[in-house]
Amino acid sequence: MKYALVTGASKGIGKAIALELAKRNHPLLLIARSEDLLEALAREIRDSFHVEVHCKAVDLTTATSANELVEWCESNQYHVDILVNNAGFGLWGAFGDLPLDGQLEMMNLNMTSLVAITHSFLPLLSKSDRSYILNVASIASFLAIPHFSIYAATKAFVLSFSRSLRFDIAEQGIKVSCLCPGATESEFLERAGMEAIGEKASGVYMSAEAVAKIGVSGMLRGKAEIVPGLVNKIATTGIWAAPRSIMESIAGSIYRKRTSS
Ligand SMILES: NC(=O)c1ccc[n+]([C@@H]2O[C@H](COP(=O)([O-])OP(=O)(O)OC[C@H]3O[C@@H](n4cnc5c(N)ncnc54)[C@H](OP(=O)(O)O)[C@@H]3O)[C@@H](O)[C@H]2O)c1
């Protein structure tokens, strides 16, 4: 039996990706910090789709977490053929105003932990004839965003890393895709402290389920980059076409924190 390991599976896009894979009868390994939410999702998946599911509550910002996950898989003989690196968060505000600790934690989860898990799981993934890595970045990967600068930089890293890794490990039969969602309904805004921006963008939100469906089918088709939804596709095309400084200035005026917000 081959499993899909999904990080950040307790809620939002990761939960929706887990449900999408369950619909396709794929056994699952669910990872996040909230054990109760993972167990509830595992019960829902077993009841609705009758696929095998196991959970592990892990804080992925700890230095040992990637090894812990590999040891858990090896000792239980969970063979992994899909790795979804989805766990991540954002923090909204001017660089100097946001506490350094929070920004370093975000870099740790969004980049370091993703790299460590990917590296640690390569030997396991390469045991299958065909396997997949789906890294969750963002449309923020395509543009430097003032007042969201470290988050956008972490997601630019994820996109760049995913695109080159795709070539590095192609001969091992591992396909790498990068999912770049735009505004998506989840608890992301709350953790980022971005509710005020969220209200402005309410018309363009996609559901986590729609993003997950497009993400999983793009991954299984081996797409390098998956931008879900027409609005996001238009936005990313616009970012490529227009001069960077103009786009950064527009982004800066959208993302600037106003004292009234
Ligand atoms: N929502 C958007 O608009 C949007 C747009 C573009 C990209 N994204 C990206 O999509 C991904 C998923 O975000 P989301 O929107 O679904 O946000 P979300 O609803 O806040 O979910 C985040 C997930 O990450 C997990 N997580 C957070 N910190 C963790 C840690 N230290 N260790 C282990 N797991 C941790 C959370 O679980 P626990 O709290 O239980 O640990 C949760 O399952 C992120 O990488 C985000 O950057 C989101």
The ligand as a MOL file (V3000), in Angstrom:
LIG
                    3D

  0  0  0     0  0            999 V3000
M  V30 BEGIN CTAB
M  V30 COUNTS 48 52 0 0 0
M  V30 BEGIN ATOM
M  V30 1 N -5.3070 30.7460 2.0900 0
M  V30 2 C -4.6940 31.4610 1.1770 0
M  V30 3 O -5.2040 32.5060 0.7370 0
M  V30 4 C -3.3940 30.9550 0.5940 0
M  V30 5 C -2.9600 31.5230 -0.6150 0
M  V30 6 C -1.7690 31.0770 -1.1680 0
M  V30 7 C -1.0320 30.1030 -0.5330 0
M  V30 8 N -1.4590 29.5790 0.6440 0 CHG=1
M  V30 9 C -0.6130 28.5540 1.2770 0
M  V30 10 O -1.3890 27.3820 1.4600 0
M  V30 11 C -0.8430 26.6190 2.5380 0
M  V30 12 C -1.9770 26.2030 3.4630 0
M  V30 13 O -2.5190 27.3690 4.0530 0
M  V30 14 P -4.0780 27.5110 4.4020 0
M  V30 15 O -4.5870 28.6510 3.6320 0
M  V30 16 O -4.7620 26.2070 4.2930 0 CHG=-1
M  V30 17 O -3.9460 27.9940 5.9210 0
M  V30 18 P -4.5410 27.3710 7.2790 0
M  V30 19 O -6.0050 27.1330 7.1710 0
M  V30 20 O -4.0460 28.2820 8.3550 0
M  V30 21 O -3.7960 25.9540 7.4040 0
M  V30 22 C -2.4260 25.8600 7.6960 0
M  V30 23 C -2.0750 24.4180 7.9940 0
M  V30 24 O -0.6730 24.3620 8.3650 0
M  V30 25 C -0.5540 23.7080 9.6340 0
M  V30 26 N 0.5530 24.2370 10.4030 0
M  V30 27 C 0.7590 25.5350 10.7430 0
M  V30 28 N 1.8650 25.6400 11.5040 0
M  V30 29 C 2.3670 24.3690 11.6380 0
M  V30 30 C 3.4910 23.8100 12.3080 0
M  V30 31 N 4.3430 24.5700 13.0090 0
M  V30 32 N 3.6890 22.4740 12.2450 0
M  V30 33 C 2.8300 21.6910 11.5580 0
M  V30 34 N 1.7570 22.1520 10.8910 0
M  V30 35 C 1.5250 23.4790 10.9400 0
M  V30 36 C -1.9020 23.9920 10.3200 0
M  V30 37 O -2.1870 22.9860 11.2940 0
M  V30 38 P -2.0400 23.1530 12.8720 0
M  V30 39 O -2.4130 24.5610 13.2140 0
M  V30 40 O -2.9640 22.1030 13.3830 0
M  V30 41 O -0.6180 22.8360 13.1320 0
M  V30 42 C -2.8700 23.8620 9.1530 0
M  V30 43 O -3.1770 22.5090 8.9310 0
M  V30 44 C 0.2290 27.4940 3.1870 0
M  V30 45 O 1.5010 27.0780 2.7520 0
M  V30 46 C -0.0960 28.8870 2.6700 0
M  V30 47 O 1.0380 29.7100 2.6240 0
M  V30 48 C -2.6170 29.9820 1.2180 0
M  V30 END ATOM
M  V30 BEGIN BOND
M  V30 1 1 1 2
M  V30 2 2 2 3
M  V30 3 1 2 4
M  V30 4 1 4 5
M  V30 5 2 4 48
M  V30 6 2 5 6
M  V30 7 1 6 7
M  V30 8 2 7 8
M  V30 9 1 8 9
M  V30 10 1 8 48
M  V30 11 1 9 10
M  V30 12 1 9 46
M  V30 13 1 10 11
M  V30 14 1 11 12
M  V30 15 1 11 44
M  V30 16 1 12 13
M  V30 17 1 13 14
M  V30 18 2 14 15
M  V30 19 1 14 16
M  V30 20 1 14 17
M  V30 21 1 17 18
M  V30 22 2 18 19
M  V30 23 1 18 20
M  V30 24 1 18 21
M  V30 25 1 21 22
M  V30 26 1 22 23
M  V30 27 1 23 24
M  V30 28 1 23 42
M  V30 29 1 24 25
M  V30 30 1 25 26
M  V30 31 1 25 36
M  V30 32 1 26 27
M  V30 33 1 26 35
M  V30 34 2 27 28
M  V30 35 1 28 29
M  V30 36 1 29 30
M  V30 37 2 29 35
M  V30 38 1 30 31
M  V30 39 2 30 32
M  V30 40 1 32 33
M  V30 41 2 33 34
M  V30 42 1 34 35
M  V30 43 1 36 37
M  V30 44 1 36 42
M  V30 45 1 37 38
M  V30 46 2 38 39
M  V30 47 1 38 40
M  V30 48 1 38 41
M  V30 49 1 42 43
M  V30 50 1 44 45
M  V30 51 1 44 46
M  V30 52 1 46 47
M  V30 END BOND
M  V30 END CTAB
M  END
